[in-house]
Amino acid sequence: QVQLVESGGGLVQPGGSLRLSCAASISIFSINVMAWHRQAPGKQRELVATITSGGATNYVNSVKGRFTISRDNTKNTVYLQMDSLKPEDTAVYYCYAFRIGVHSWGQGTQVTVSS
């Protein structure tokens, strides 16, 4: 599996911004799909955003226009820029990678949006 290390979580006020990072242990050129998921207490894990090796992106409707997934191939890192954060965005955010039929997950990073 691919080792994935998330960082960048924290506490922000509503309307604020955070950028999450996911560093992969291998070149992300070889990873078919990378994504961010999130899970709030008492809720199921939710797919937030995806990016393919070709650069195509997709988002869950609730974050469209506010979140942006991107990648830096030179750093083997995928980012999730989160703007206009809302309390309902509070969750543990997990990085995900799919490569040659293998699913990999990061350990998660906590995002809390509260005044």
C-alpha positions as CSV (number, residue, x, y, z in Angstrom):
1,Q,0.0,0.0,0.0
2,V,0.9,3.6,-0.3
3,Q,1.8,5.5,2.8
4,L,-0.2,8.7,3.2
5,V,0.4,11.4,5.8
6,E,-2.1,14.1,6.3
7,S,-1.5,17.5,7.9
8,G,-3.0,21.0,8.2
9,G,-6.1,20.4,10.3
10,G,-7.1,22.6,13.2
11,L,-9.6,24.9,14.7
12,V,-11.0,27.8,12.6
13,Q,-14.0,30.1,12.9
14,P,-16.9,29.9,10.5
15,G,-16.0,31.6,7.2
16,G,-12.3,30.8,7.7
17,S,-9.9,28.7,5.6
18,L,-7.6,25.8,6.0
19,R,-5.4,23.9,3.6
20,L,-5.0,20.2,4.2
21,S,-2.0,18.3,2.8
22,C,-1.5,14.6,2.0
23,A,2.0,13.5,1.3
24,A,2.4,10.1,-0.5
25,S,5.3,7.7,-0.2
26,I,5.5,7.2,-3.9
27,S,5.2,9.3,-7.0
28,I,1.6,10.4,-7.4
29,F,2.0,9.9,-11.2
30,S,1.5,6.2,-10.5
31,I,-1.6,6.7,-8.4
32,N,-4.8,6.5,-10.4
33,V,-7.1,8.4,-8.0
34,M,-6.5,10.4,-4.9
35,A,-9.3,11.8,-2.8
36,W,-10.3,13.3,0.5
37,H,-13.1,11.8,2.6
38,R,-14.5,13.1,5.9
39,Q,-16.3,11.6,8.8
40,A,-18.2,13.5,11.5
41,P,-19.1,11.9,14.9
42,G,-22.1,9.6,14.5
43,K,-22.1,9.9,10.7
44,Q,-20.9,7.7,7.8
45,R,-17.7,8.5,6.0
46,E,-18.4,10.9,3.1
47,L,-16.4,11.3,-0.1
48,V,-15.5,15.0,-0.4
49,A,-13.3,15.4,-3.5
50,T,-11.3,13.3,-6.0
51,I,-8.5,14.0,-8.4
52,T,-7.3,11.5,-11.1
53,S,-3.8,11.0,-12.5
54,G,-5.0,13.0,-15.5
55,G,-6.1,16.0,-13.3
56,A,-9.9,15.6,-13.5
57,T,-11.6,16.7,-10.3
58,N,-15.0,16.1,-8.7
59,Y,-16.7,17.3,-5.5
60,V,-19.6,16.5,-3.3
61,N,-22.3,19.1,-3.8
62,S,-22.1,20.5,-0.3
63,V,-18.5,21.7,-0.9
64,K,-18.6,22.9,-4.5
65,G,-17.4,26.4,-4.9
66,R,-15.7,26.3,-1.5
67,F,-13.2,23.5,-1.6
68,T,-10.5,22.8,-4.2
69,I,-8.5,19.6,-4.5
70,S,-5.1,19.9,-6.2
71,R,-1.8,18.1,-6.5
72,D,1.9,18.9,-6.7
73,N,3.6,16.1,-8.5
74,T,7.1,17.3,-7.6
75,K,6.3,17.0,-3.9
76,N,4.1,13.9,-4.2
77,T,1.4,15.8,-2.3
78,V,-2.3,16.4,-2.7
79,Y,-4.0,19.4,-1.2
80,L,-7.5,20.3,-0.1
81,Q,-8.0,24.0,0.1
82,M,-11.1,24.7,2.2
83,D,-12.6,28.2,2.1
84,S,-15.8,29.7,3.6
85,L,-15.8,26.9,6.2
86,K,-19.1,26.1,7.9
87,P,-19.7,24.3,11.3
88,E,-21.1,21.3,9.3
89,D,-17.6,20.9,7.7
90,T,-16.3,19.7,11.1
91,A,-15.0,16.2,10.8
92,V,-11.9,14.0,10.6
93,Y,-10.6,14.3,7.1
94,Y,-8.9,11.3,5.5
95,C,-6.6,11.1,2.5
96,Y,-7.2,8.2,0.1
97,A,-5.3,6.7,-2.8
98,F,-6.1,4.0,-5.3
99,R,-3.3,2.3,-7.2
100,I,-3.2,-1.0,-9.1
101,G,-6.3,-2.3,-7.3
102,V,-5.0,-1.3,-3.8
103,H,-6.8,1.2,-1.6
104,S,-4.7,3.2,0.9
105,W,-5.8,5.5,3.7
106,G,-4.1,8.1,5.8
107,Q,-4.6,8.4,9.5
108,G,-6.9,11.4,9.4
109,T,-6.6,15.0,10.5
110,Q,-9.2,16.8,12.6
111,V,-11.0,19.9,11.2
112,T,-13.1,21.9,13.6
113,V,-15.2,24.9,12.6
114,S,-16.5,26.8,15.5
115,S,-16.8,30.2,17.0
